[in-house]
Amino acid sequence: MLIRLTVLGLFDKMVPMINQLKKFFKGVYDQALGLFSKDIGIDLGTATTLVYVKGEGVVLCEPSVVAIEKDTNRVVAVGEEAKRMLGRTPASIVAIRPMKDGVISDFEVTEAMLKYFIKKVQPNRFSFRPTIVIAIPSGITQVEKRAVIDSAEHAGARNVILIEEPKAAAIGVGLPVHEPAGNMIIDIGGGTTEFAVISLGGLVYAKSIRIAGDEMDMAIIEYLRKTYNLMIGERTAEEIKIRLGSAYPLEEELNMDVRGRDLIAGLPKTINVTSVEIREALQDPVQAIVDASKSTLEHTPPELAADLIDRGIVMAGGGSLLRGLDKRIAEETGLPVHVADDPLTAVVNGTGATLNMSPAMRRRFTAQAKLDF
């Protein structure tokens, strides 16, 4: 009995040592494979997916759209080619967006999309499986995180590392997030808008709302339906938003012709809409973003809030390009607001910068990993 207890005691003491050795050898193994694989950073967005390859930069920017055959579930097209099919496919083919509100809504289709993008940036079939850093919304659940990890692993990842989108965006635009000072970032994507105050590499306060570019498109569709009895598609709504959309009065108001289907007559119809009308259509989603900005500031500790008076707020993501949105937020919050130089690639550049960090530094910035690194 005494011998058995002694053996068990020795075993219990050895378990931590064995785990440390496993971590050590796994780290050596990953570093060795890293020399021969092209590690990847991905901004897996609701509207657009961007891919960063270590040592090469941003190499891919395509819509997060997949076209599949209904009967066989065979993938027909992915990315730009699939987006051109939205609203224009025959009954046997459906073009879908597998990401909704920043999270995976269709696991199998997302996996197929990731496989396509990874193969496109790594055409050499003899290359080693890469480590992939993926940006995720700060407000998603553990189940949604697991779906991202599983999709990436099934698509060919050796190791999956997750980083919150606002943190990736802040790193990507060059904010000094490692300093003991407040940095506020607003990242407006397709499905979510992320708000965060960052200090010493961590999120002091973060807020995620599922109102962003897609909600703006739907607001335009609904406005034209109610005002003109005109039905338009998502692509047309996005084009209107880009050409006429604004959150603040313009020096010179714009207008454009819009084509759609008359809901009463059922026939094609063309109307002329102005930027004033589209600004009215976008009022609700824009106000939601402004209110969330103010809520984030209300939850910011006083010392960090004082830092923001000088540093201001930085905006990233495609939605930050909406005309006058920076002026609107600055007017409502009383803080200077700056749009990043390249807001569309801020998040994916942040994932790329994470790939280039030392393992110790990477551990400070990343949200969760399937495996230790």
Helices and strands as residue ranges (DSSP letters): H 2-34, E 40-44, E 48-53, E 57-63, E 66-69, E 75-78, H 80-83, E 93-96, E 99-100, E 103-104, H 107-121, E 131-136, H 142-154, E 159-164, H 165-172, E 183-188, E 193-199, E 202-209, H 213-228, E 230-231, H 234-244, E 255-262, E 268-274, H 275-281, H 283-298, H 302-311, E 313-316, G 318-321, H 325-333, E 337-339, G 343-345, H 346-355, H 359-365, E 368-369
